[in-house]
């Protein structure tokens, strides 16, 4: 589920492109990045709902978790910086740094919470599957809520000019996903 989440989250970023006009190429690329990344940062309802549906967060309902609320918790605190944009003819590179919940921190917090539950099997004895699922949901959300924010390593997004538009490389979402899951 985690890689699916990150992949879907970043699928939206692959659409980053801009049209030229009176703005410089640098400004066009920055505006395009800002527009797309702000939809994540601001937890845009349409974006969060679409993302939740695209990765079928409904599967979490078994654990009493609302998929949209999970996404908001996962994305809470997300921020970014556009470190630089370098244009060279019909190619460009934008370097960005994301700040998000530490994926490795989340994995560790979740594992610690699960280990604590497993260490005390008597707590689960006699509980119904629904009660156990509810506890799993609380562990998942509780682990996510406590994760610290951390900056990713800088990510370079390559662009090419297509007519009057700047289009990001097809590897963009994979590059961003890799940064988020190694954070």
N, CA and C of each residue as an Amber inpcrd file, in Angstrom:
protein
   549
   0.8230000  -1.1860000   0.0000000   0.0000000   0.0000000   0.0000000
   0.8670000   1.2480000   0.0000000   2.0040000   1.2830000   0.6760000
   2.8220000   2.4730000   0.8030000   3.3890000   2.9300000  -0.5340000
   3.9500000   2.0120000  -1.3090000   4.4800000   2.3980000  -2.6110000
   3.3630000   2.8410000  -3.5320000   2.2080000   2.2030000  -3.4300000
   1.0470000   2.5870000  -4.2170000   0.6310000   4.0040000  -3.8600000
   0.6360000   4.3170000  -2.5800000   0.2840000   5.6450000  -2.0970000
   1.2160000   6.6890000  -2.6780000   2.5140000   6.4470000  -2.5680000
   3.4930000   7.4030000  -3.0600000   3.3950000   7.5400000  -4.5700000
   3.2210000   6.4040000  -5.2740000   3.0980000   6.4610000  -6.7270000
   1.9070000   7.2770000  -7.1730000   0.7810000   7.0870000  -6.5260000
  -0.4180000   7.8340000  -6.8920000  -0.2720000   9.3050000  -6.5280000
   0.3200000   9.5560000  -5.3870000   0.5450000  10.9310000  -4.9460000
   1.3640000  11.6790000  -5.9830000   2.3600000  11.0040000  -6.4940000
   3.2610000  11.6790000  -7.3980000   2.8470000  11.5900000  -8.8540000
   1.8550000  10.7670000  -9.1390000   1.3290000  10.7160000 -10.4970000
   0.8080000  12.0720000 -10.9220000   0.2740000  12.8110000  -9.9710000
  -0.2390000  14.1410000 -10.2630000   0.8810000  15.0920000 -10.6620000
   2.0740000  14.8960000 -10.1170000   3.1760000  15.7970000 -10.3830000
   3.6880000  15.6510000 -11.8060000   3.4790000  14.4890000 -12.4300000
   3.9670000  14.2600000 -13.7820000   3.2950000  15.1940000 -14.7870000
   2.1810000  15.7790000 -14.4280000   1.4880000  16.6760000 -15.3400000
   2.0520000  18.0930000 -15.3070000   3.1600000  18.2880000 -14.6260000
   3.7430000  19.6150000 -14.5060000   4.2160000  20.1190000 -15.8710000
   3.5570000  21.1140000 -16.3960000   4.0050000  21.7490000 -17.6270000
   3.4460000  23.1540000 -17.6700000   4.0490000  23.9870000 -18.4700000
   3.5760000  25.3660000 -18.5490000   3.6210000  25.8710000 -19.9670000
   2.8740000  26.9070000 -20.2050000   2.8420000  27.5360000 -21.5190000
   3.6370000  28.8230000 -21.4680000   4.3670000  29.1310000 -22.5700000
   5.0800000  30.3870000 -22.5670000   4.1830000  31.5310000 -22.9820000
   4.6330000  32.7060000 -22.7090000   3.9130000  33.9200000 -23.0090000
   4.8460000  35.0590000 -22.6730000   4.3920000  35.9740000 -21.8330000
   5.2200000  37.0950000 -21.4420000   6.2160000  36.7240000 -20.3560000
   5.9930000  35.6470000 -19.6640000   6.8860000  35.2410000 -18.5860000
   8.1260000  34.5650000 -19.1640000   9.2080000  34.6370000 -18.3780000
  10.4290000  33.9400000 -18.7840000  10.2280000  32.4390000 -18.6220000
  11.0870000  31.6660000 -19.2600000  11.0050000  30.2170000 -19.1430000
  11.1440000  29.7870000 -17.6880000  12.0480000  30.4080000 -16.9670000
  12.2480000  30.1290000 -15.5420000  10.9430000  30.3490000 -14.7730000
  10.2970000  31.4730000 -15.0190000   9.0390000  31.7930000 -14.3270000
   7.9260000  30.8130000 -14.6820000   7.8710000  30.4000000 -15.9350000
   6.8400000  29.4520000 -16.3790000   7.0130000  28.1190000 -15.6560000
   8.2330000  27.6290000 -15.5930000   8.5090000  26.3500000 -14.9280000
   8.2150000  26.4640000 -13.4380000   8.6470000  27.5410000 -12.8040000
   8.3780000  27.7490000 -11.3740000   6.8680000  27.8290000 -11.0960000
   6.1500000  28.5390000 -11.9470000   4.6970000  28.6700000 -11.7470000
   4.0060000  27.3200000 -11.8930000   4.4450000  26.5210000 -12.8480000
   3.8640000  25.2000000 -13.0500000   4.1390000  24.2980000 -11.8510000
   5.3800000  24.2850000 -11.3850000   5.7340000  23.5070000 -10.1950000
   4.9380000  23.9610000  -8.9840000   4.8650000  25.2610000  -8.7970000
   4.1450000  25.8230000  -7.6510000   2.6800000  25.4280000  -7.6780000
   2.0520000  25.5300000  -8.8320000   0.6370000  25.1850000  -8.9540000
   0.3840000  23.7330000  -8.5590000   1.1780000  22.8350000  -9.0890000
   0.9810000  21.4110000  -8.8160000   1.3340000  21.0580000  -7.3760000
   2.4530000  21.5440000  -6.8900000   2.8750000  21.1870000  -5.5370000
   2.0180000  21.8670000  -4.4710000   1.4740000  23.0370000  -4.7850000
   0.5670000  23.7000000  -3.8390000  -0.7130000  22.9020000  -3.6200000
  -1.1680000  22.1650000  -4.6280000  -2.3800000  21.3600000  -4.4430000
  -2.1340000  20.2710000  -3.3970000  -0.9050000  19.7970000  -3.2980000
  -0.5540000  18.8290000  -2.2600000  -0.3920000  19.5560000  -0.9270000
   0.3580000  20.6250000  -0.9330000   0.6460000  21.3760000   0.2900000
  -0.6230000  21.8730000   0.9760000  -1.5630000  22.3530000   0.1890000
  -2.7960000  22.9270000   0.7360000  -3.8810000  21.8930000   0.9820000
  -3.5450000  20.6190000   0.7870000  -4.4990000  19.5280000   0.9740000
  -5.8190000  19.8260000   0.2620000  -5.6760000  20.2550000  -0.9880000
  -6.8200000  20.5650000  -1.8330000  -7.8010000  19.3960000  -1.8050000
  -9.0680000  19.6740000  -1.4300000 -10.0690000  18.6120000  -1.2920000
 -10.2060000  17.7690000  -2.5520000 -10.2550000  18.4300000  -3.7110000
 -10.3700000  17.6710000  -4.9670000  -9.1670000  16.7660000  -5.1640000
  -7.9840000  17.3010000  -4.8920000  -6.7670000  16.5120000  -5.0490000
  -6.7600000  15.3290000  -4.0860000  -7.0670000  15.5880000  -2.8100000
  -7.0370000  14.5200000  -1.7990000  -8.0880000  13.4590000  -2.1040000
  -9.2880000  13.8670000  -2.4820000 -10.3330000  12.8990000  -2.8300000
  -9.9330000  12.0640000  -4.0440000  -9.4180000  12.7350000  -5.0680000
  -8.9980000  12.0340000  -6.2830000  -7.8600000  11.0610000  -5.9780000
  -6.9140000  11.5000000  -5.1810000  -5.7940000  10.6460000  -4.8080000
  -6.2760000   9.4400000  -4.0110000  -7.1640000   9.6830000  -3.0640000
  -7.6950000   8.6000000  -2.2360000  -8.4190000   7.5640000  -3.0930000
  -9.1890000   8.0380000  -4.0620000  -9.9010000   7.1270000  -4.9570000
  -8.9440000   6.3960000  -5.8960000  -7.9270000   7.0910000  -6.3770000
  -7.0210000   6.4850000  -7.3530000  -6.2130000   5.3390000  -6.7630000
  -5.9830000   5.3630000  -5.4590000  -5.2390000   4.2620000  -4.8450000
  -6.1390000   3.3930000  -3.9760000  -7.4290000   3.5630000  -4.1450000
  -8.4320000   2.7540000  -3.4650000  -8.1940000   2.6690000  -1.9690000
  -8.2510000   3.8230000  -1.3320000  -8.0690000   3.8930000   0.1160000
  -9.2620000   3.2900000   0.8640000 -10.2970000   2.9110000   0.1370000
 -11.4670000   2.3210000   0.7800000 -11.1110000   1.0180000   1.4940000
 -10.0180000   0.3800000   1.0860000  -9.5920000  -0.8520000   1.7450000
  -9.2550000  -0.6360000   3.2200000  -8.9670000   0.6020000   3.5970000
  -8.6500000   0.9020000   4.9990000  -9.8900000   0.9600000   5.8770000
 -11.0580000   1.0050000   5.2570000 -12.2950000   1.1000000   6.0430000
 -12.4800000  -0.1020000   6.9620000 -11.9030000  -1.2380000   6.6010000
 -11.9570000  -2.4330000   7.4500000 -11.3670000  -2.1320000   8.8240000
 -10.4050000  -1.2070000   8.8420000  -9.7170000  -0.8490000  10.0860000
 -10.2860000   0.4220000  10.7130000 -11.4260000   0.8640000  10.1970000
 -12.0620000   2.0630000  10.7400000 -11.3850000   3.3520000  10.3130000
 -10.6400000   3.2900000   9.2190000  -9.9000000   4.4560000   8.7360000
 -10.5820000   5.0050000   7.4940000 -10.8900000   6.2900000   7.5170000
 -11.4110000   6.9780000   6.3420000 -10.2240000   7.3100000   5.4380000
 -10.2730000   6.8660000   4.1860000  -9.1660000   7.0550000   3.2590000
  -8.7700000   8.5040000   3.0620000  -9.7510000   9.3890000   2.9790000
  -9.4550000  10.8090000   2.7820000  -8.7490000  11.3650000   4.0190000
  -9.2040000  10.9800000   5.1940000  -8.5600000  11.4510000   6.4240000
  -7.1420000  10.9000000   6.5450000  -6.9520000   9.6450000   6.1260000
  -5.6050000   9.0760000   6.1230000  -4.6890000   9.9000000   5.2240000
  -5.1710000  10.2290000   4.0220000  -4.3670000  11.0040000   3.0810000
  -4.0190000  12.3670000   3.6610000  -4.9810000  12.9970000   4.3180000
  -4.7070000  14.3000000   4.9230000  -3.6580000  14.1800000   6.0240000
  -3.7220000  13.1100000   6.8090000  -2.7190000  12.8940000   7.8530000
  -1.3540000  12.6090000   7.2330000  -1.3350000  11.8180000   6.1730000
  -0.0790000  11.4740000   5.4970000   0.5700000  12.7160000   4.8950000
  -0.2370000  13.5750000   4.3120000   0.2790000  14.7630000   3.6370000
   0.4300000  15.9690000   4.5590000  -0.0560000  15.8570000   5.7770000
   0.0120000  16.9780000   6.7150000   1.4430000  17.4550000   6.9120000
   1.6700000  18.7400000   6.7220000   2.9950000  19.3100000   6.8840000
   3.8310000  19.3100000   5.6170000   3.3030000  18.7260000   4.5230000
   4.0410000  18.6910000   3.2590000   4.3940000  20.1170000   2.8340000
   5.6110000  20.3080000   2.3970000   6.0370000  21.5950000   1.8690000
   7.1190000  21.3260000   0.8320000   7.5350000  22.3500000   0.1700000
   8.5450000  22.1980000  -0.8680000   9.2800000  23.5090000  -1.0540000
  10.4350000  23.4050000  -1.6700000  11.1880000  24.5870000  -2.0810000
  11.6800000  24.3280000  -3.5000000  11.5290000  25.3230000  -4.3450000
  12.1090000  25.2590000  -5.6860000  13.4810000  25.9020000  -5.5390000
  14.5040000  25.0570000  -5.4830000  15.8480000  25.5370000  -5.1930000
  16.4580000  26.3000000  -6.3620000  16.2220000  25.8020000  -7.5710000
  16.7790000  26.4710000  -8.7450000  16.0880000  25.9760000 -10.0030000
  16.1540000  26.8190000 -11.0270000  15.7060000  26.4450000 -12.3700000
  16.7840000  26.9400000 -13.3270000  17.2910000  26.0160000 -14.1270000
  18.3230000  26.3530000 -15.0990000  17.8010000  25.9970000 -16.4850000
  17.7320000  27.0020000 -17.3490000  17.2350000  26.8010000 -18.7050000
  18.4160000  26.8760000 -19.6670000  18.4880000  25.8970000 -20.5770000
  19.5350000  25.8560000 -21.5910000  18.8820000  25.5050000 -22.9180000
  18.4710000  26.5160000 -23.6480000  17.8040000  26.3010000 -24.9310000
  16.4460000  25.6660000 -24.7380000  16.2690000  24.4760000 -25.3140000
  14.9850000  23.7730000 -25.2300000  14.9570000  22.7300000 -24.1140000
  15.9240000  22.7820000 -23.2240000  15.9270000  21.8900000 -22.0570000
  16.0770000  22.7320000 -20.8030000  15.6290000  22.1750000 -19.7120000
  15.7450000  22.8730000 -18.4280000  15.7890000  21.8410000 -17.3210000
  16.3150000  22.2730000 -16.1920000  16.3170000  21.4490000 -14.9940000
  15.8450000  22.2960000 -13.8280000  14.9250000  21.7480000 -13.0780000
  14.4590000  22.4010000 -11.8530000  14.8800000  21.5070000 -10.6970000
  15.4690000  22.1020000  -9.7000000  15.8510000  21.3390000  -8.5180000
  14.9000000  21.7320000  -7.3870000  14.2660000  20.7160000  -6.7850000
  13.3280000  20.9580000  -5.6950000  13.7130000  20.1150000  -4.4850000
  13.3100000  20.5880000  -3.3300000  13.4620000  19.8290000  -2.0910000
  12.0900000  19.7590000  -1.4510000  11.6700000  18.5640000  -1.1010000
  10.3780000  18.3560000  -0.4590000  10.5800000  18.1970000   1.0420000
   9.6210000  18.6600000   1.7940000   9.5900000  18.4100000   3.2330000
   8.3000000  17.6490000   3.4810000   8.4360000  16.4990000   4.0740000
   7.2760000  15.6530000   4.2920000   7.5390000  14.7460000   5.4870000
   6.5310000  14.0030000   5.8400000   6.7120000  13.0440000   6.9230000
   7.7550000  12.0330000   6.4830000   8.6360000  11.7200000   7.3880000
   9.6930000  10.7710000   7.0860000   9.0750000   9.3980000   6.8700000
   9.2550000   8.8690000   5.6890000   8.7000000   7.5580000   5.3730000
   9.3630000   6.4860000   6.2370000  10.6710000   6.5750000   6.3830000
  11.3570000   5.6000000   7.2360000  10.9460000   5.7870000   8.6930000
  10.6960000   7.0290000   9.1020000  10.2050000   7.2850000  10.4550000
   8.8300000   6.6720000  10.6710000   7.9670000   6.7550000   9.6600000
   6.6380000   6.1540000   9.7440000   6.7530000   4.6320000   9.8430000
   7.5850000   4.0350000   8.9920000   7.7600000   2.5850000   9.0300000
   8.2450000   2.1410000  10.4090000   9.1930000   2.8810000  10.9730000
   9.7380000   2.5260000  12.2800000   8.6820000   2.6770000  13.3700000
   7.9280000   3.7690000  13.3380000   6.8820000   3.9870000  14.3430000
   5.8170000   2.9050000  14.2580000   5.4380000   2.5440000  13.0510000
   4.4380000   1.4920000  12.8580000   4.9680000   0.1530000  13.3630000
   6.2150000  -0.1620000  13.0200000   6.8080000  -1.4210000  13.4690000
   6.9030000  -1.4700000  15.0010000   7.3010000  -0.3650000  15.6150000
   7.3840000  -0.3170000  17.0820000   6.0240000  -0.5410000  17.7230000
   4.9920000   0.0920000  17.1540000   3.6370000  -0.0660000  17.7000000
   3.1440000  -1.5010000  17.5480000   3.4240000  -2.1040000  16.4130000
   3.0200000  -3.4980000  16.1780000   3.7820000  -4.4250000  17.1330000
   5.0690000  -4.1910000  17.3030000   5.8720000  -5.0140000  18.2160000
   5.3420000  -4.9430000  19.6480000   4.8950000  -3.7700000  20.0570000
   4.3310000  -3.6360000  21.4030000   3.0550000  -4.4630000  21.5400000
   2.2240000  -4.4640000  20.5170000   0.9790000  -5.2530000  20.5500000
   1.2880000  -6.7460000  20.5800000   2.2190000  -7.1540000  19.7360000
   2.5660000  -8.5680000  19.6530000   3.2020000  -9.0540000  20.9580000
   3.9510000  -8.1860000  21.6050000   4.6220000  -8.5530000  22.8550000
   3.6260000  -8.8380000  23.9760000   2.3990000  -8.3950000  23.8150000
   1.3670000  -8.5740000  24.8320000   0.1470000  -9.2660000  24.2250000
   0.2820000 -10.5340000  23.8370000  -0.8150000 -11.2210000  23.1470000
  -2.0700000 -11.3690000  24.0090000  -1.9360000 -11.2870000  25.3130000
  -3.1110000 -11.4010000  26.1870000  -4.0970000 -10.2550000  25.9540000
  -3.5830000  -9.1040000  25.5090000  -4.4640000  -7.9630000  25.2470000
  -5.4410000  -8.2540000  24.1060000  -5.0430000  -9.0950000  23.1880000
  -5.8850000  -9.4000000  22.0310000  -6.7860000 -10.6150000  22.2730000
  -6.4640000 -11.3950000  23.2820000  -7.2410000 -12.6080000  23.5710000
  -8.6990000 -12.2530000  23.8480000  -9.5840000 -12.9780000  23.2130000
 -11.0150000 -12.8000000  23.4390000 -11.6370000 -11.6230000  22.7000000
 -10.8280000 -10.8630000  21.9440000 -11.3840000  -9.7270000  21.1990000
 -11.9210000 -10.2130000  19.8580000 -12.9680000  -9.5680000  19.4080000
 -13.5380000  -9.9000000  18.1000000 -12.6270000  -9.3680000  16.9970000
 -12.8180000  -9.8870000  15.7900000 -12.0570000  -9.3910000  14.6390000
 -12.2910000  -7.8990000  14.4310000 -13.5220000  -7.4480000  14.6410000
 -13.8290000  -6.0220000  14.4870000 -13.0330000  -5.1880000  15.4830000
 -12.9350000  -5.6630000  16.7230000 -12.1720000  -4.9270000  17.7370000
 -10.6770000  -4.9110000  17.3970000 -10.1860000  -6.0470000  16.9310000
  -8.7680000  -6.1240000  16.5390000  -8.5090000  -5.1980000  15.3500000
  -9.3930000  -5.1980000  14.3610000  -9.2470000  -4.3060000  13.2060000
  -9.2720000  -2.8480000  13.6290000 -10.1270000  -2.5200000  14.5730000
 -10.1970000  -1.1460000  15.0960000  -8.8530000  -0.7640000  15.7260000
  -8.2540000  -1.6770000  16.4860000  -6.9570000  -1.4040000  17.1050000
  -5.8670000  -1.2380000  16.0520000  -5.9340000  -2.0460000  14.9980000
  -4.9660000  -1.9050000  13.9050000  -5.0840000  -0.5060000  13.2940000
  -6.3150000  -0.0570000  13.0740000  -6.5440000   1.2800000  12.5280000
  -5.9640000   2.3630000  13.4210000  -6.1440000   2.2140000  14.7170000
  -5.5970000   3.1870000  15.6620000  -4.0680000   3.1920000  15.6230000
  -3.4790000   2.0120000  15.4720000  -2.0210000   1.9070000  15.3750000
  -1.5210000   2.5980000  14.1100000  -2.1880000   2.3400000  12.9760000
  -1.7700000   2.9390000  11.7000000  -1.8320000   4.4650000  11.7840000
  -2.9450000   5.0070000  12.2330000  -3.0960000   6.4630000  12.3070000
  -2.1980000   7.0550000  13.3890000  -2.1410000   6.4070000  14.5340000
  -1.2830000   6.9030000  15.6140000   0.1760000   6.9530000  15.2150000
   0.6200000   5.9520000  14.4810000   2.0050000   5.9180000  14.0140000
   2.2650000   7.0330000  13.0120000   1.3180000   7.2840000  12.1590000
   1.4530000   8.3260000  11.1400000   1.4530000   9.7130000  11.7730000
   0.5860000   9.9130000  12.7470000   0.4730000  11.2300000  13.3860000
   1.7510000  11.6610000  14.0870000   2.5050000  10.7220000  14.6080000
   3.6870000  11.0700000  15.3820000   4.9710000  11.2220000  14.5940000
   4.9170000  11.0700000  13.2830000   6.1340000  11.1070000  12.4720000
   6.5830000  12.5510000  12.2480000   7.8780000  12.7660000  12.4360000
   8.4750000  14.0860000  12.2280000   8.6200000  14.3950000  10.7350000
   8.6150000  15.6760000  10.4200000   8.8620000  16.1260000   9.0500000
  10.3660000  16.1440000   8.8010000  10.7450000  15.8460000   7.5730000
  12.1560000  15.8670000   7.1970000  12.2770000  16.2680000   5.7340000
  13.3570000  16.9340000   5.4130000  13.6110000  17.3340000   4.0240000
  14.1680000  16.1450000   3.2530000  13.7400000  16.0220000   2.0170000
  14.2920000  14.9990000   1.1300000  15.6250000  15.4930000   0.5770000
  16.3490000  14.6080000  -0.0410000  17.5050000  15.0280000  -0.8180000
  16.9550000  15.8340000  -2.0040000  17.7160000  16.7970000  -2.5140000
  17.2300000  17.5580000  -3.6740000  16.9020000  16.6350000  -4.8520000
  15.8500000  16.9960000  -5.5620000  15.3700000  16.2310000  -6.7100000
  15.5220000  17.1140000  -7.9430000  16.0800000  16.5610000  -8.9970000
  16.2100000  17.3080000 -10.2470000  15.1420000  16.8300000 -11.2140000
  14.3450000  17.7720000 -11.6800000  13.3010000  17.4780000 -12.6530000
  13.7400000  18.0780000 -13.9810000  13.8400000  17.2230000 -14.9800000
  14.2710000  17.6720000 -16.3050000  13.0470000  18.0270000 -17.1360000
  13.1700000  19.1060000 -17.8720000  12.1070000  19.5890000 -18.7470000
  12.6180000  19.7020000 -20.1720000  11.7000000  19.5490000 -21.1160000
  11.9900000  19.8440000 -22.5170000  10.8630000  20.7270000 -23.0450000
  11.2570000  21.6150000 -23.9330000  10.2680000  22.4940000 -24.5570000
   9.6150000  21.7330000 -25.7000000   8.2820000  21.7580000 -25.7040000
   7.5010000  21.1440000 -26.7720000   6.6390000  22.2550000 -27.3390000
   7.1190000  22.8790000 -28.4040000   6.4130000  24.0430000 -28.9450000
   6.5450000  25.1860000 -27.9580000   5.4360000  25.6080000 -27.4110000
   5.4300000  26.6900000 -26.4250000   5.2830000  26.1860000 -24.9930000
   5.2690000  24.8660000 -24.8010000   5.1020000  24.2880000 -23.4720000
   6.3890000  23.6740000 -22.9590000   6.5470000  23.7270000 -21.6480000
   7.6270000  23.0120000 -20.9810000   7.0320000  21.7670000 -20.3560000
   7.5970000  20.6100000 -20.7050000   7.0750000  19.3430000 -20.1900000
   8.1530000  18.6400000 -19.3780000   7.7460000  18.0860000 -18.2160000
   8.7240000  17.3710000 -17.3890000   9.0350000  16.0000000 -17.9910000
  10.1890000  15.4710000 -17.6540000  10.5820000  14.1410000 -18.1090000
   9.6230000  13.0980000 -17.5580000   9.4980000  12.0090000 -18.2830000
   8.5870000  10.9460000 -17.8460000   9.0360000  10.3000000 -16.5360000
  10.2860000  10.4520000 -16.1630000  10.8000000   9.8640000 -14.9250000
  10.4900000  10.6940000 -13.6850000   9.8490000  11.8420000 -13.8630000
   9.6300000  12.7680000 -12.7570000   8.9190000  12.1250000 -11.5790000
   7.7960000  11.4640000 -11.7980000   7.0650000  10.9010000 -10.6710000
   7.8760000   9.8170000  -9.9720000   8.6380000   9.0360000 -10.7120000
   9.4820000   8.0140000 -10.1010000  10.5890000   8.6190000  -9.2680000
  11.1740000   9.7120000  -9.7610000  12.2340000  10.3910000  -9.0180000
  11.7020000  10.9560000  -7.7060000  10.5330000  11.5430000  -7.7700000
   9.9320000  12.1120000  -6.5540000   9.5160000  11.0060000  -5.5980000
   8.9520000   9.9330000  -6.1350000   8.5560000   8.8040000  -5.2870000
   9.7680000   8.2330000  -4.5710000  10.8650000   8.0880000  -5.2810000
  12.0880000   7.5710000  -4.6730000  12.5610000   8.4740000  -3.5440000
  12.4710000   9.7930000  -3.7510000  12.8760000  10.7190000  -2.6980000
  11.9940000  10.5930000  -1.4700000  10.6960000  10.4310000  -1.6830000
   9.7720000  10.3410000  -0.5570000   9.9100000   9.0350000   0.2210000
  10.2130000   7.9480000  -0.4460000  10.2860000   6.6730000   0.2890000
  11.6840000   6.3940000   0.8180000  12.6290000   7.2560000   0.5480000
  13.9460000   7.1240000   1.1740000  14.1750000   8.2220000   2.1890000
  13.1670000   9.0260000   2.4000000  13.2530000  10.1510000   3.3260000
  13.2400000   9.6790000   4.7650000
